Structures are given as C-alpha cells and as structure tokens.
Amino acid sequence: MMESYPLPARLLVEEMSRKAAANPRNAVAFQGAPGANSHLAALGYDPECAPLPCFSFEDAIDAVREGRVEKAIIPIENSLHGRVADIHFLLPESGLSIVDEYFLPIHHSLMAWDDSSIHQALSHVQALGQCRHYLRRHDIRPVAYADTAGAAALVAERAESGVAAIAPALAAQLYNLTIVDQNIEDSSDNMTRFVILSRDAIVPSTDKPVMTSFLFEVKNIPAALYKAMGGFATNGVNMTKLESYQRGASFSATQFYADIEGMPGDAAVDRAMDELRFHTKWVRLLGSYAQARTRQPS
C-alpha cells in the first residue's frame, strides 16, 4: 500500500526499507510516511536506529512479530485528542509487549516548494485543526490529506507555487522543501505519548519509577468496576490511566485499558491485581517499563 504515497515518499521508503533489512536488530518500525511524527519519535527514542516506515499500525506490529525489526513505536494517546491508535484492539492479539514509552512534543511547520505567497495548505485533518487560527489569520485554505508527511511529499512532487504542507520540520528536510514558518500550532503544549513494542517482555530496572499497562473486562454485574478497582485503593497503588472501550456490537461487556505505577512482584501491586482478577472475567498484562516522564499528582 506504500504505492499510494507520492513518488518522493516512495523512494525514501525503499531506501529506508533496505537499511532496516540490512540490520533488523537495530530497526524500529513506525506507521506513516517518512517525515511523520512517528518517524521523528523513532529517531528521538533511538537516534542510532534504522527507522522502517509502515503503511498501517498492523504492518508495523507484523514487522516486529516476523522479526524484520526489533521494535515498533506506536502512538497511543495525544494530550489534545485522546486515544490515537487502537492499541487496545491491536496489541492483545499481537503477542507483543510494551517495553518502553516516549513522549514527543508536537510542532507543525508550514513548508512549500518555494517562498511565494501561500494560499493553500495540505495536511492531516488533525494537524489542520491544530493550526486553524494561524491558517485563518493568513487567509490560507486548509485541504485535508491522509497524513502530514505524505502531504509534504505531494507538495514536493507537484512543485506548485502557493501550495504548502503542514508537517514536522523533518519532512521539509527529507523532501527538500522550504520552511515558510515554524511552530504554527495554536497550542504550545501538544504532546503525544508513544509505546515501544517488542517480542520479548522485560523486567525494568527499579532505578526509575515503573509503569505497568494491562487490559481487563469487568463482569456484567452491578458495581463491577467499583469492586474491581477497590484493591488498588486499599493497597495504595496509583492508577494513572483508566479508559473504557467496547469490543464488538453487543455493548454487553465493557473492557478497560489501565496504567498503574509499579509492577508485578511488588507486594502491593500483586495484592491489587489478585483482587482485580477476582472481580473480572479476565486480565491481560501488556508490559512493565520505566516511566519516561514521572506522573505528578494533580
């Protein structure tokens, strides 16, 4: 499906794929065209890695499962828009584990083939929405495209004056575009959290605070969630995230994704998880890993 990308992106995908294939233990898969925020996150997480562009989240996960790369980096939530990837659906069946996390500040740049006056900007709908005040002030018409970096590649391919893309600054470097303006986002505190997936789980060092992620499904009885959560409160285990989601069309059972501080082997965590299992249909651990940013109580 990479054939659907503009030619400048396809050429980079071919080159990056060759480098990843030559050194799979150093390769990290990400979803999107070269120059996407996920590409930037892969380089920020491991500057020495060989990033492998993948068309979909499923493709990135399959690259890890099949041993073509050592890890994948997947966005899981954004500070402005909430859930990013359907990690809740993809990860349980993948057999992969979360082994790390990475936080990327999101900045948007306006880039074009030349420095002529811009009247149109292509980008992903979320990026356009995050820059809407800037676009309105400069009388630039937003045009939705499948992704940010792909939009930059299309602008480079067409070489049309007055048409720009909104994408990470890395995309301008990769596609030889001129940055017209930087940091054009309306909100300066936009942040995306990524998780790093691997075939093998790890036992993280206790030198840093540890996070554990897991899924569970409550029983279809009154106060099921209240009872399931009780063990974390009574054992003093801090839950930093709890998100519900429905699987299938029946709406008869609710599943949850949760992050807690600590990991199995900690006495308090073990007691809390035992109580959780007693009050739920099933619990599935996704991984324990060092926190990239310490969660501060509000």
Backbone torsions as a table, in degrees:
resi	resn	phi	psi	omega
1	MET	NA	-9.6	177.1
2	MET	-61.9	-17.4	179.7
3	GLU	-63.8	-18.0	179.9
4	SER	-77.3	-11.8	177.7
5	TYR	-75.9	153.3	173.5
6	PRO	-59.8	157.3	-173.8
7	LEU	-54.7	-44.5	179.8
8	PRO	-58.3	-35.2	177.7
9	ALA	-71.9	-39.7	-179.0
10	ARG	-63.1	-38.9	179.3
11	LEU	-64.9	-39.0	177.7
12	LEU	-69.3	-38.5	178.1
13	VAL	-59.6	-43.5	179.8
14	GLU	-62.1	-44.1	-179.6
15	GLU	-65.6	-45.0	-179.0
16	MET	-68.2	-33.7	178.5
17	SER	-66.0	-39.4	177.8
18	ARG	-63.3	-42.6	-179.4
19	LYS	-66.0	-40.4	179.0
20	ALA	-66.4	-40.0	179.8
21	ALA	-65.6	-29.7	-179.5
22	ALA	-74.9	-21.4	-177.9
23	ASN	-146.0	68.3	-174.2
24	PRO	-61.2	-29.1	-179.5
25	ARG	-70.0	-15.9	178.9
26	ASN	-107.6	6.0	-174.1
27	ALA	-94.4	144.5	177.4
28	VAL	-129.7	121.7	-179.6
29	ALA	-84.0	144.5	173.9
30	PHE	-143.0	160.2	179.3
31	GLN	-94.8	131.3	175.5
32	GLY	124.9	173.3	177.4
33	ALA	-77.0	157.3	174.4
34	PRO	-54.5	134.1	-177.0
35	GLY	98.6	-4.0	179.0
36	ALA	-71.4	166.2	177.5
37	ASN	-59.5	-34.9	178.8
38	SER	-67.0	-33.6	173.8
39	HIS	-63.5	-45.3	177.8
40	LEU	-61.0	-40.0	179.3
41	ALA	-65.1	-40.0	179.2
42	ALA	-61.5	-42.9	179.7
43	LEU	-71.3	-33.6	176.7
44	GLY	-69.3	-37.8	179.9
45	TYR	-69.7	-43.9	-179.6
46	ASP	-142.5	92.8	-176.8
47	PRO	-59.3	-20.7	-178.2
48	GLU	-94.9	2.6	-174.5
49	CYS	-76.2	165.4	171.7
50	ALA	-104.1	99.4	-176.1
51	PRO	-69.8	136.6	179.0
52	LEU	-115.1	110.6	178.3
53	PRO	-70.4	138.9	177.5
54	CYS	-131.2	147.2	-175.2
55	PHE	-70.7	-35.4	-176.3
56	SER	-134.6	167.6	175.0
57	PHE	-62.8	-38.4	178.9
58	GLU	-61.5	-40.2	179.1
59	ASP	-63.8	-39.9	179.4
60	ALA	-65.4	-42.0	178.2
61	ILE	-64.9	-42.7	179.0
62	ASP	-62.2	-34.4	179.3
63	ALA	-61.6	-35.8	176.6
64	VAL	-72.4	-47.7	-178.1
65	ARG	-57.8	-38.2	-176.0
66	GLU	-86.1	-1.2	176.9
67	GLY	80.0	12.0	178.9
68	ARG	-77.0	-20.5	174.2
69	VAL	-139.6	161.5	178.8
70	GLU	-81.3	-35.6	-174.5
71	LYS	-145.5	165.0	170.0
72	ALA	-129.6	147.3	176.8
73	ILE	-117.4	121.2	-170.7
74	ILE	-126.7	130.1	176.0
75	PRO	-71.7	134.4	-177.5
76	ILE	-114.4	-30.5	178.2
77	GLU	-158.2	151.3	179.1
78	ASN	-121.8	142.6	-174.9
79	SER	-65.7	-23.1	-179.8
80	LEU	-98.9	-33.7	-171.2
81	HIS	-114.8	1.9	178.0
82	GLY	74.7	-141.0	-174.9
83	ARG	-57.9	134.7	179.8
84	VAL	-104.2	-61.3	-178.6
85	ALA	-104.8	150.0	177.2
86	ASP	-79.4	57.3	-177.3
87	ILE	-61.9	-28.8	-179.7
88	HIS	-61.8	-33.1	179.7
89	PHE	-90.1	-35.9	-173.3
90	LEU	-78.4	-41.1	-170.5
91	LEU	-71.9	-41.8	-176.2
92	PRO	-57.3	-37.1	-179.0
93	GLU	-83.9	-11.0	-172.9
94	SER	-77.6	-29.0	-174.1
95	GLY	80.0	5.2	179.8
96	LEU	-91.4	164.2	180.0
97	SER	-122.8	147.8	170.9
98	ILE	-78.2	125.0	-177.4
99	VAL	-119.1	-6.7	-179.3
100	ASP	-168.8	171.8	174.9
101	GLU	-140.4	159.1	-178.8
102	TYR	-147.8	138.2	179.3
103	PHE	-111.6	129.3	-178.9
104	LEU	-120.1	118.6	171.5
105	PRO	-66.2	135.5	-176.5
106	ILE	-98.4	119.8	177.2
107	HIS	-127.3	139.1	-178.5
108	HIS	-112.0	138.2	175.6
109	SER	-118.9	145.5	173.6
110	LEU	-94.8	122.2	-174.2
111	MET	-133.2	145.7	-175.9
112	ALA	-145.6	171.9	179.5
113	TRP	-69.7	-35.6	178.0
114	ASP	-140.3	-174.5	-175.8
115	ASP	-101.4	24.6	176.9
116	SER	-72.1	166.8	-178.0
117	SER	-60.8	131.8	-175.7
118	ILE	-92.0	131.2	177.5
119	HIS	-121.9	-7.6	-177.2
120	GLN	-148.1	139.7	179.1
121	ALA	-132.1	129.0	178.2
122	LEU	-101.4	139.9	173.9
123	SER	-175.6	175.1	173.0
124	HIS	-63.3	147.6	-174.8
125	VAL	-58.5	-34.8	178.9
126	GLN	-68.0	-41.5	178.8
127	ALA	-64.4	-40.5	177.3
128	LEU	-61.8	-41.5	179.1
129	GLY	-65.5	-34.5	-179.3
130	GLN	-76.3	-10.0	179.8
131	CYS	-121.1	18.5	-170.8
132	ARG	-63.4	-35.9	179.6
133	HIS	-66.5	-42.7	177.6
134	TYR	-60.7	-46.8	-178.1
135	LEU	-62.5	-39.6	-179.8
136	ARG	-67.4	-42.1	180.0
137	ARG	-61.5	-33.6	-175.4
138	HIS	-101.6	9.5	177.0
139	ASP	54.2	47.0	178.7
140	ILE	-107.0	127.9	-177.5
141	ARG	-82.7	123.6	178.8
142	PRO	-78.9	139.0	177.0
143	VAL	-129.6	120.2	-176.2
144	ALA	-71.6	139.4	175.7
145	TYR	-137.0	167.3	-172.2
146	ALA	-62.8	-38.4	179.9
147	ASP	-156.1	165.0	-173.9
148	THR	-67.7	-52.8	-177.0
149	ALA	-67.3	-34.8	175.7
150	GLY	-62.5	-36.5	176.8
151	ALA	-64.1	-40.8	177.3
152	ALA	-62.5	-41.6	178.7
153	ALA	-64.1	-37.8	179.1
154	LEU	-66.8	-41.4	177.4
155	VAL	-61.6	-41.2	178.1
156	ALA	-65.4	-38.9	-179.2
157	GLU	-67.4	-41.4	-176.7
158	ARG	-79.6	-30.2	179.4
159	ALA	51.0	48.7	-175.9
160	GLU	-104.1	125.5	-179.7
161	SER	-65.1	141.7	176.9
162	GLY	86.7	-5.9	-179.4
163	VAL	-111.5	126.4	-176.5
164	ALA	-122.9	172.5	172.6
165	ALA	-124.2	152.1	171.2
166	ILE	-108.9	118.0	-174.1
167	ALA	-160.3	170.9	173.2
168	PRO	-60.7	150.0	-179.5
169	ALA	-57.6	-27.6	177.7
170	LEU	-57.0	-36.0	-179.0
171	ALA	-64.1	-38.0	177.9
172	ALA	-62.1	-40.2	179.0
173	GLN	-64.4	-43.1	-176.0
174	LEU	-70.7	-35.0	-174.4
175	TYR	-106.6	12.8	175.8
176	ASN	56.3	45.6	176.9
177	LEU	-100.7	159.3	177.0
178	THR	-92.7	127.9	176.2
179	ILE	-79.6	115.3	-179.4
180	VAL	-80.1	-40.0	180.0
181	ASP	-156.4	149.5	-178.3
182	GLN	-117.6	158.4	176.5
183	ASN	50.5	53.9	-176.3
184	ILE	-90.4	4.5	-179.6
185	GLU	-66.6	148.1	-178.7
186	ASP	-74.0	-28.7	-178.7
187	SER	-115.8	129.9	-176.5
188	SER	-86.5	-6.6	-175.8
189	ASP	-110.2	28.4	178.7
190	ASN	-74.9	125.2	-174.9
191	MET	-139.7	137.8	174.7
192	THR	-115.7	134.2	176.2
193	ARG	-97.5	129.2	177.1
194	PHE	-111.3	150.0	169.3
195	VAL	-114.3	147.3	179.8
196	ILE	-105.9	126.4	-175.1
197	LEU	-108.9	142.7	179.5
198	SER	-143.4	161.2	177.7
199	ARG	-67.4	-33.7	-174.5
200	ASP	-109.8	132.2	174.5
201	ALA	-70.0	161.7	178.7
202	ILE	-126.6	160.5	169.1
203	VAL	-105.4	103.9	-173.4
204	PRO	-68.0	153.7	174.9
205	SER	-66.8	145.9	178.6
206	THR	-88.1	9.7	177.7
207	ASP	-67.0	-27.5	178.8
208	LYS	-119.1	157.9	173.8
209	PRO	-57.9	140.9	-174.6
210	VAL	-111.2	143.4	176.1
211	MET	-114.4	143.0	172.2
212	THR	-124.5	131.6	178.5
213	SER	-111.3	142.9	179.9
214	PHE	-156.9	164.1	175.4
215	LEU	-117.4	152.3	172.9
216	PHE	-156.4	160.7	177.0
217	GLU	-124.2	125.7	-179.0
218	VAL	-77.5	155.7	173.5
219	LYS	-72.7	151.1	-177.4
220	ASN	-84.6	65.3	-179.8
221	ILE	-136.1	159.3	179.5
222	PRO	-59.0	140.1	175.5
223	ALA	61.9	25.6	-177.5
224	ALA	-62.2	-44.2	-178.5
225	LEU	-68.1	-40.7	179.0
226	TYR	-58.1	-43.9	-179.8
227	LYS	-69.1	-39.1	-178.5
228	ALA	-65.6	-33.4	-177.8
229	MET	-83.6	-14.6	-174.3
230	GLY	-57.9	-36.8	-177.3
231	GLY	-65.2	-29.8	179.2
232	PHE	-71.6	-38.8	178.7
233	ALA	-67.8	-48.2	-175.4
234	THR	-69.0	-23.5	-179.8
235	ASN	-101.0	6.1	175.3
236	GLY	67.8	31.6	179.0
237	VAL	-96.2	122.1	-176.8
238	ASN	-80.4	123.4	175.5
239	MET	-99.7	116.2	-175.3
240	THR	-92.4	-16.5	179.8
241	LYS	-152.3	136.1	173.9
242	LEU	-143.6	116.9	-176.2
243	GLU	-131.4	130.9	179.9
244	SER	-95.3	154.2	174.5
245	TYR	-158.5	154.2	179.2
246	GLN	-102.0	140.9	176.2
247	ARG	-116.6	124.9	-177.3
248	GLY	84.1	-174.4	-173.0
249	ALA	-106.9	5.0	-174.1
250	SER	-81.0	-28.2	-176.2
251	PHE	58.8	20.6	-176.3
252	SER	-89.7	-19.4	-178.1
253	ALA	-140.3	137.4	-179.3
254	THR	-105.9	133.0	175.8
255	GLN	-106.8	157.2	-175.3
256	PHE	-134.0	145.9	169.5
257	TYR	-109.2	135.5	-177.6
258	ALA	-140.7	147.7	170.1
259	ASP	-119.0	133.9	174.5
260	ILE	-128.7	156.8	173.8
261	GLU	-86.5	133.3	-175.7
262	GLY	108.3	-179.0	-178.2
263	MET	-153.1	161.3	175.2
264	PRO	-53.4	140.1	-172.1
265	GLY	107.4	-27.7	169.9
266	ASP	-74.9	131.3	-174.6
267	ALA	-57.6	-44.5	-178.4
268	ALA	-65.3	-41.0	178.8
269	VAL	-65.5	-42.8	180.0
270	ASP	-61.4	-41.9	178.9
271	ARG	-65.4	-42.2	-179.7
272	ALA	-64.9	-41.3	-179.5
273	MET	-69.1	-35.1	176.2
274	ASP	-62.0	-41.9	178.9
275	GLU	-68.5	-37.4	176.5
276	LEU	-59.8	-46.0	-178.4
277	ARG	-63.1	-33.9	-179.5
278	PHE	-64.7	-32.8	-174.1
279	HIS	-103.3	9.2	-178.7
280	THR	-128.9	165.4	176.9
281	LYS	-74.3	-39.9	179.4
282	TRP	-160.6	157.6	175.4
283	VAL	-133.4	134.4	-179.6
284	ARG	-128.4	114.1	178.1
285	LEU	-73.9	134.9	179.3
286	LEU	-102.0	-20.9	178.0
287	GLY	149.0	156.6	173.2
288	SER	-120.2	140.7	-171.8
289	TYR	-160.7	157.7	179.1
290	ALA	-68.4	140.2	177.3
291	GLN	-71.7	129.8	174.9
292	ALA	-75.8	-27.7	175.9
293	ARG	-137.9	128.4	178.6
294	THR	-66.8	130.4	178.3
295	ARG	-79.0	123.8	-179.7
296	GLN	-98.4	136.8	176.7
297	PRO	-65.2	140.6	-178.4
298	SER	-81.8	NA	NA
